[in-house]
C-alpha cells in the first residue's frame, strides 16, 4: 500500500512539473497569438497557421516516430541513451533530406497549385522545412530521450526558456522592426535553435548521472518500431490540421486565419491533459501488463475529469475572442465552442493511444483514427460550403467522438477492461489531480 502511495506521489509530482511547463507554454503562445492576430490580421494569421500546420505534418512524416521509439526502448529496455539518440536523429535527418529532394523534383509550382498556398506563404514554408525541421528533430528526439528515463525536470526547463525566447522575439520583431510575416518566421526559427541547444545541454548533463545501460541497442528494432507507429503520428497530425487545410482550399487564407484561432482556443482545453500524457508513456512502458492496464483505467477516468472541467472553463472564455484578438476574429467564437466540446475526450483518446502502443496493439488505434479522418474530410467537403467555419468545427467535434467510441469498443474489449465504469472520476483520481496542483504551489517554511 505504501509503495502504491509513493508511486502515485511520484506520478503526481512529475505531472505537476509537466503541467507547470504547459501553463507557461500556454501563456507564451496566448500572448504571441494575440500579437500575431492584431498586427498581421486574419490573412497574416492564416499564413502563419498554414506554415506551422504543414511543417508539423511534414515533421510527422519524416520523423518516422523516432521520438516514441526512443522513449519506449529507453524506458522499457534501458537502451544506452547516447547511441539511441544519435541513431534516431540520423535516421530522421536522412528521411528529411529524402523528402526535400523529392519536393525539389516535384517542383514548387505543382505543390502550390495542389495546396493553394500563396507564393509568399510557400516561400516561408520552404525556409521552415529546410532550416527549422532539423532543429525540431534535435529537440524533439532529445526530449524523448529524457522522457524515457522520466527526467521531466530536465526535459521541461529547455521548453520554458525556448518559449519565453520565442515570445520576446515575436513581440520585439513585430513591434520594433516591422509588421511582416518574416518577423514571426525568424522568431520561430531562433526559438527552435535555442530549444535544440538547451535540450542537447540538458541531455549531456543527464548522461553523466545515468547508470550504465542494461539493454542492448538495435538499430533494426528502433527503426521498425518507429515505422509501426509512423502511421499513428501522421494520422494524428493530419486529423488536427485537415480542416484548416480544407478551409484554406475552399474559403481562402483569411478564413484559415480566423479558423486557426478556433483551433488555438480548443487547444487550450487540452493543455492540462497533455501534461498527464507527457508523463504517461514512459510510465506505461515500464509496467507489466496487469499494472499497466490498471494505470490506464485510472488515467482514463482522470483525463475524462480534467477534459470536461477544463473544456467547460474554456467555453466560458471564448466570448472574449473579439475583445482580445479584434472584431475581425469574431466569427471564430462559435467554431471555437464547438471544437472545445469535441476535445472533452481528446485526453482519453491519448490514453488509449499510449496503451495501444505499449500493448503492441497500435493497429486498433490506427483503425479508429483513420476512420475518423476519412469521416472528417468527407463531412468538411459537405459542411464547409454550406456552413463555413462552423461546419468545419462540427465535423471535427463529431470525428473526435467517433475516434473515442471506436477506440473504446475495440481496445477495451480486447484487453478485457471495464468500459462503462470509467467515465466517473473516483475520489482517488480527484485526489491525484489535486496533489499534482499542490506540487506546483510554494510551501511555507516551517
C-alpha positions as CSV (number, residue, x, y, z in Angstrom):
1,X,0.0,0.0,0.0
2,X,2.9,2.4,0.9
3,X,4.6,1.5,-2.4
4,X,1.4,2.3,-4.3
5,X,1.0,5.6,-2.5
6,X,4.7,6.5,-3.2
7,X,4.3,5.6,-6.9
8,X,1.2,7.9,-7.1
9,X,3.0,10.7,-5.4
10,X,5.9,10.4,-7.9
11,X,3.5,10.5,-10.8
12,X,1.7,13.5,-9.3
13,X,5.0,15.4,-8.9
14,X,6.1,14.7,-12.5
15,X,2.6,15.6,-13.8
16,X,2.7,18.8,-11.8
17,X,6.1,19.8,-13.4
18,X,4.7,18.9,-16.8
19,X,1.5,20.9,-16.1
20,X,3.5,24.0,-14.9
21,X,5.6,23.8,-18.2
22,X,2.4,23.6,-20.2
23,X,0.9,26.6,-18.3
24,X,4.0,28.7,-19.2
25,X,3.8,27.5,-22.8
26,X,0.1,28.3,-22.9
27,X,0.7,31.8,-21.7
28,X,3.6,32.4,-24.1
29,X,1.5,31.1,-27.1
30,X,-1.5,33.1,-26.0
31,X,0.3,36.4,-25.9
32,X,2.2,35.6,-29.1
33,X,-1.0,34.7,-30.8
34,X,-2.7,37.9,-29.8
35,X,0.3,39.9,-31.2
36,X,0.2,38.0,-34.5
37,X,-3.5,38.3,-34.9
38,X,-3.7,42.1,-34.1
39,X,-0.6,43.1,-36.0
40,X,-0.8,40.8,-39.1
41,X,-4.6,40.5,-39.3
42,X,-6.7,37.5,-40.5
43,X,-4.7,37.0,-43.7
44,X,-1.3,37.0,-41.9
45,X,-2.6,34.8,-39.1
46,X,-3.8,32.4,-41.8
47,X,-0.4,32.3,-43.5
48,X,1.3,31.6,-40.2
49,X,-1.2,28.9,-39.3
50,X,-0.7,27.2,-42.7
51,X,3.1,27.4,-42.4
52,X,3.2,25.8,-39.0
53,X,0.4,23.3,-39.9
54,X,2.2,22.0,-42.9
55,X,5.5,22.0,-41.2
56,X,4.1,19.8,-38.3
57,X,2.6,17.3,-40.8
58,X,5.9,17.1,-42.7
59,X,7.7,16.6,-39.4
60,X,5.4,13.7,-38.5
61,X,6.2,12.2,-41.9
62,X,10.0,12.4,-41.8
63,X,10.5,11.8,-38.0
64,X,9.4,8.1,-38.5
65,X,8.0,8.3,-35.0
66,X,11.6,8.2,-33.6
67,X,10.5,10.1,-30.5
68,X,8.1,7.4,-29.4
69,X,10.6,4.7,-30.3
70,X,13.3,6.3,-28.3
71,X,11.1,6.8,-25.2
72,X,9.7,3.2,-25.4
73,X,13.1,1.4,-25.8
74,X,14.9,3.5,-23.2
75,X,12.0,3.3,-20.8
76,X,11.3,-0.4,-21.1
77,X,14.6,-2.0,-22.2
78,X,17.1,0.5,-20.7
79,X,18.9,1.1,-24.0
80,X,22.1,3.3,-24.0
81,X,20.7,6.8,-24.3
82,X,23.5,8.5,-26.3
83,X,23.7,5.8,-29.0
84,X,19.9,5.6,-29.2
85,X,19.5,9.4,-29.5
86,X,22.2,9.8,-32.2
87,X,20.9,6.9,-34.3
88,X,17.3,8.1,-34.2
89,X,18.4,11.7,-35.1
90,X,20.5,10.5,-38.1
91,X,17.6,8.3,-39.4
92,X,15.2,11.3,-39.1
93,X,17.6,13.7,-40.8
94,X,18.1,11.2,-43.6
95,X,14.3,11.0,-44.1
96,X,14.1,14.8,-44.1
97,X,16.8,15.0,-46.7
98,X,15.0,12.5,-48.9
99,X,11.7,14.5,-48.5
100,X,13.4,17.7,-49.5
101,X,15.0,16.1,-52.5
102,X,11.6,14.7,-53.7
103,X,9.9,18.0,-53.2
104,X,12.6,19.7,-55.4
105,X,12.0,17.1,-58.1
106,X,8.2,17.6,-58.0
107,X,8.6,21.3,-58.2
108,X,7.3,24.3,-56.3
109,X,4.6,25.3,-58.9
110,X,3.0,21.9,-58.7
111,X,2.9,21.9,-54.9
112,X,1.4,25.4,-54.7
113,X,-1.3,24.5,-57.2
114,X,-2.3,21.5,-55.1
115,X,-2.2,23.3,-51.7
116,X,-3.4,26.8,-52.9
117,X,-0.7,28.4,-50.9
118,X,0.4,31.9,-51.9
119,X,3.9,32.3,-53.2
120,X,4.9,34.2,-50.1
121,X,3.5,31.6,-47.7
122,X,5.1,28.7,-49.7
123,X,8.4,30.6,-49.6
124,X,8.4,30.8,-45.9
125,X,7.2,27.2,-45.5
126,X,10.3,26.1,-47.5
127,X,12.5,28.1,-45.2
128,X,10.9,26.5,-42.1
129,X,11.3,23.0,-43.6
130,X,14.9,23.3,-44.6
131,X,16.2,25.4,-41.7
132,X,13.7,24.6,-38.9
133,X,12.8,20.9,-39.1
134,X,16.4,19.7,-38.5
135,X,16.4,21.7,-35.3
136,X,12.9,20.4,-34.4
137,X,14.2,16.9,-34.7
138,X,17.1,17.6,-32.4
139,X,15.0,18.9,-29.5
140,X,12.0,16.5,-30.0
141,X,14.1,13.4,-30.0
142,X,16.3,14.8,-27.3
143,X,13.2,15.4,-25.1
144,X,12.0,11.9,-25.9
145,X,15.3,10.5,-24.6
146,X,15.0,12.4,-21.3
147,X,11.3,11.4,-21.1
148,X,12.4,7.7,-21.4
149,X,14.1,8.0,-18.1
150,X,11.2,10.1,-16.7
151,X,13.6,13.1,-16.3
152,X,10.7,15.5,-16.6
153,X,12.5,18.5,-15.0
154,X,15.5,18.2,-17.4
155,X,13.0,17.9,-20.3
156,X,10.8,20.9,-19.1
157,X,13.2,23.7,-18.4
158,X,14.6,24.0,-22.0
159,X,10.9,24.2,-23.2
160,X,10.2,27.0,-20.8
161,X,13.2,29.0,-21.8
162,X,12.6,28.4,-25.6
163,X,9.0,29.6,-25.4
164,X,10.0,32.7,-23.5
165,X,12.6,33.5,-26.1
166,X,10.0,33.0,-28.8
167,X,7.6,35.3,-27.1
168,X,10.2,38.0,-26.7
169,X,11.3,37.8,-30.3
170,X,7.8,37.8,-31.7
171,X,7.0,40.9,-29.6
172,X,10.3,42.6,-30.4
173,X,10.4,41.9,-34.1
174,X,6.7,42.7,-34.8
175,X,6.5,45.8,-32.7
176,X,10.0,47.3,-33.2
177,X,11.1,46.0,-36.6
178,X,8.2,45.5,-39.0
179,X,4.8,44.0,-39.0
180,X,5.5,41.3,-41.5
181,X,5.3,37.5,-41.6
182,X,9.0,37.3,-41.9
183,X,9.3,38.6,-38.3
184,X,7.3,35.7,-36.9
185,X,9.2,33.1,-39.0
186,X,12.6,34.5,-37.8
187,X,11.3,34.4,-34.2
188,X,10.2,30.8,-34.6
189,X,13.5,29.6,-36.1
190,X,15.5,31.4,-33.4
191,X,13.4,29.8,-30.6
192,X,13.9,26.3,-32.2
193,X,17.6,26.9,-32.3
194,X,17.7,27.9,-28.6
195,X,15.5,24.9,-27.8
196,X,17.7,22.5,-29.6
197,X,20.9,23.8,-27.9
198,X,19.3,23.7,-24.4
199,X,18.0,20.1,-24.9
200,X,21.4,18.9,-26.0
201,X,22.9,20.6,-22.9
202,X,20.3,19.0,-20.6
203,X,20.9,15.6,-22.2
204,X,24.6,15.9,-21.9
205,X,24.3,16.7,-18.2
206,X,21.9,13.9,-17.6
207,X,24.1,11.3,-19.3
208,X,26.8,11.9,-16.7
209,X,24.4,10.9,-13.9
210,X,22.6,8.0,-15.6
211,X,23.6,4.4,-14.5
212,X,25.1,2.1,-17.1
213,X,22.6,0.9,-19.7
214,X,21.3,-2.6,-19.2
215,X,19.7,-3.2,-22.6
216,X,21.4,-3.9,-26.0
217,X,20.8,-1.3,-28.7
218,X,19.4,-2.5,-32.0
219,X,19.0,-0.1,-35.0
220,X,16.6,-2.5,-36.7
221,X,14.3,-2.6,-33.7
222,X,14.5,1.2,-33.3
223,X,13.5,1.8,-36.9
224,X,10.9,-1.0,-37.1
225,X,9.1,0.2,-34.0
226,X,9.2,3.8,-35.5
227,X,7.7,2.6,-38.7
228,X,5.0,0.7,-36.9
229,X,4.0,3.9,-35.1
230,X,4.6,6.3,-38.0
231,X,1.1,5.8,-39.3
232,X,-0.3,6.8,-35.9
233,X,1.7,10.1,-35.7
234,X,0.8,11.1,-39.2
235,X,-2.9,10.3,-38.7
236,X,-2.9,12.4,-35.5
237,X,-1.3,15.4,-37.2
238,X,-3.5,15.2,-40.3
239,X,-6.6,14.9,-38.1
240,X,-5.6,18.0,-36.2
241,X,-4.9,20.1,-39.3
242,X,-7.0,18.6,-42.1
243,X,-9.9,21.0,-41.6
244,X,-7.6,24.0,-41.6
245,X,-6.1,22.9,-45.0
246,X,-9.6,22.4,-46.4
247,X,-10.8,25.8,-45.2
248,X,-7.8,27.4,-47.0
249,X,-8.7,25.4,-50.1
250,X,-12.5,26.2,-50.0
251,X,-12.7,29.6,-48.3
252,X,-9.2,31.2,-48.5
253,X,-6.3,32.2,-46.4
254,X,-8.2,34.8,-44.5
255,X,-10.8,32.2,-43.5
256,X,-8.0,29.9,-42.4
257,X,-6.6,32.7,-40.2
258,X,-10.0,33.1,-38.4
259,X,-10.4,29.3,-38.1
260,X,-6.9,28.9,-36.7
261,X,-8.0,31.0,-33.7
262,X,-10.7,28.4,-33.1
263,X,-8.0,25.7,-33.2
264,X,-5.8,27.7,-30.8
265,X,-8.8,28.1,-28.4
266,X,-9.7,24.4,-28.5
267,X,-6.1,23.6,-27.8
268,X,-6.3,25.5,-24.6
269,X,-8.9,22.9,-23.4
270,X,-6.4,20.0,-23.8
271,X,-3.2,21.6,-22.3
272,X,-3.9,20.0,-18.9
273,X,-4.4,16.6,-20.4
274,X,-1.2,16.9,-22.3
275,X,0.7,17.2,-19.0
276,X,-0.6,13.8,-18.0
277,X,0.2,12.1,-21.3
278,X,3.7,13.5,-21.2
279,X,4.4,11.5,-18.0
280,X,2.1,8.6,-19.0
281,X,4.0,7.0,-21.9
282,X,7.3,6.1,-20.1
283,X,5.3,5.0,-17.0
284,X,3.2,2.6,-19.1
285,X,6.3,1.3,-20.9
286,X,7.9,0.3,-17.6
287,X,4.9,-1.5,-16.1
288,X,3.9,-5.1,-16.7
289,X,0.5,-5.8,-18.4
290,X,-1.8,-6.0,-15.2
291,X,-0.3,-2.9,-13.7
292,X,-0.3,-1.1,-17.0
293,X,-3.9,-1.7,-17.6
294,X,-4.8,-0.7,-14.0
295,X,-3.0,2.6,-14.6
296,X,-4.7,3.1,-17.9
297,X,-8.1,2.6,-16.2
298,X,-7.3,5.3,-13.6
299,X,-5.8,7.7,-16.2
300,X,-8.8,7.4,-18.4
301,X,-11.1,8.5,-15.6
302,X,-8.6,11.2,-14.7
303,X,-8.4,12.5,-18.2
304,X,-12.2,12.5,-18.6
305,X,-12.5,14.5,-15.4
306,X,-9.8,17.0,-16.5
307,X,-11.1,17.2,-20.1
308,X,-14.7,18.1,-19.1
309,X,-13.6,20.5,-16.3
310,X,-11.0,22.5,-18.4
311,X,-13.3,22.3,-21.5
312,X,-16.2,23.9,-19.7
313,X,-14.0,26.7,-18.4
314,X,-12.6,27.4,-21.9
315,X,-16.1,27.6,-23.3
316,X,-16.8,30.5,-21.0
317,X,-13.7,32.3,-22.2
318,X,-14.5,32.1,-25.9
319,X,-16.8,35.1,-25.6
320,X,-13.7,37.2,-25.1
321,X,-12.2,36.4,-28.5
322,X,-13.4,39.6,-30.3
323,X,-12.2,41.8,-27.5
324,X,-8.8,40.2,-27.1
325,X,-7.9,39.5,-30.8
326,X,-10.1,42.1,-32.5
327,X,-13.5,42.2,-34.1
328,X,-12.3,40.7,-37.3
329,X,-11.9,37.4,-35.5
330,X,-15.5,37.4,-34.0
331,X,-16.6,34.6,-36.5
332,X,-14.2,32.3,-34.6
333,X,-16.3,32.2,-31.5
334,X,-19.0,29.6,-32.4
335,X,-16.5,27.2,-34.2
336,X,-14.2,27.5,-31.1
337,X,-17.1,26.5,-28.7
338,X,-18.0,23.5,-30.9
339,X,-14.4,22.4,-31.2
340,X,-13.9,22.6,-27.4
341,X,-16.9,20.3,-26.9
342,X,-15.1,17.8,-29.2
343,X,-11.9,18.0,-27.2
344,X,-13.6,16.9,-24.0
345,X,-12.5,13.3,-24.7
346,X,-9.2,14.0,-26.6
347,X,-7.2,13.3,-23.4
348,X,-8.9,9.9,-23.1
349,X,-8.1,9.2,-26.8
350,X,-4.4,9.9,-26.0
351,X,-4.5,7.5,-23.0
352,X,-5.9,4.7,-25.3
353,X,-3.2,5.6,-27.9
354,X,-0.4,5.1,-25.5
355,X,-2.0,2.0,-24.0
356,X,-2.3,0.5,-27.5
357,X,1.4,1.3,-28.2
358,X,2.7,-0.3,-25.0
359,X,0.4,-3.3,-25.6
360,X,1.6,-3.5,-29.2
361,X,-2.0,-3.2,-30.4
362,X,-1.5,0.1,-32.2
363,X,-3.4,-1.1,-35.3
364,X,-6.6,-0.8,-33.3
365,X,-6.0,2.9,-32.6
366,X,-5.0,3.4,-36.2
367,X,-8.3,2.0,-37.3
368,X,-10.1,4.4,-35.1
369,X,-8.1,7.5,-36.3
370,X,-8.2,6.5,-40.0
371,X,-12.0,6.1,-39.8
372,X,-12.3,9.4,-38.1
373,X,-10.0,11.2,-40.5
374,X,-11.9,9.9,-43.5
375,X,-15.2,11.0,-41.9
376,X,-13.7,14.4,-41.0
377,X,-12.6,15.1,-44.6
378,X,-16.0,13.8,-46.0
379,X,-18.0,16.0,-43.6
380,X,-15.8,19.0,-44.3
381,X,-16.4,18.8,-48.1
382,X,-20.2,18.7,-47.4
383,X,-20.4,21.2,-44.4
384,X,-17.9,23.9,-45.2
385,X,-19.6,25.1,-48.4
386,X,-22.9,25.2,-46.6
387,X,-22.0,26.3,-43.0
388,X,-18.5,27.7,-43.5
389,X,-16.2,27.6,-40.4
390,X,-19.0,26.3,-38.2
391,X,-19.3,23.3,-40.5
392,X,-15.6,22.5,-40.2
393,X,-15.9,22.7,-36.4
394,X,-18.9,20.4,-36.3
395,X,-17.1,17.8,-38.5
396,X,-14.0,18.0,-36.1
397,X,-16.1,17.6,-32.9
398,X,-18.1,14.6,-34.3
399,X,-14.9,12.9,-35.6
400,X,-13.2,13.0,-32.2
401,X,-16.1,11.4,-30.5
402,X,-16.2,8.7,-33.3
403,X,-12.5,8.0,-32.7
404,X,-13.1,7.7,-29.0
405,X,-16.0,5.3,-29.4
406,X,-14.1,3.0,-31.9
407,X,-11.1,3.0,-29.6
408,X,-13.2,2.2,-26.5
409,X,-15.2,-0.6,-28.1
410,X,-12.3,-2.4,-29.9
411,X,-9.4,-1.8,-27.5
412,X,-11.2,-2.2,-24.2
413,X,-12.9,-5.4,-25.3
414,X,-9.7,-6.9,-26.5
415,X,-7.9,-6.1,-23.2
416,X,-10.9,-7.0,-21.1
417,X,-11.2,-3.6,-19.5
418,X,-14.4,-2.5,-17.8
419,X,-15.7,0.1,-20.2
420,X,-18.7,1.8,-18.6
421,X,-17.2,2.3,-15.2
422,X,-14.5,4.6,-16.4
423,X,-16.5,7.8,-17.0
424,X,-16.8,8.9,-13.4
425,X,-13.6,10.0,-11.6
426,X,-13.2,8.4,-8.1
427,X,-12.1,10.3,-5.0
428,X,-8.7,8.8,-5.5
429,X,-8.5,10.1,-9.1
430,X,-9.5,13.6,-8.0
431,X,-7.0,13.4,-5.1
432,X,-4.3,12.7,-7.6
433,X,-5.2,15.7,-9.7
434,X,-5.3,17.9,-6.5
435,X,-1.9,16.5,-5.5
436,X,-0.5,17.5,-8.9
437,X,-1.7,21.1,-8.5
438,X,-0.4,21.3,-4.9
439,X,3.1,20.2,-6.1
440,X,3.2,23.4,-8.1
441,X,2.3,25.7,-5.2
442,X,5.1,27.1,-3.0
443,X,5.2,25.6,0.5
444,X,5.5,27.6,3.7
445,X,8.7,27.4,5.6
446,X,8.3,25.7,8.9
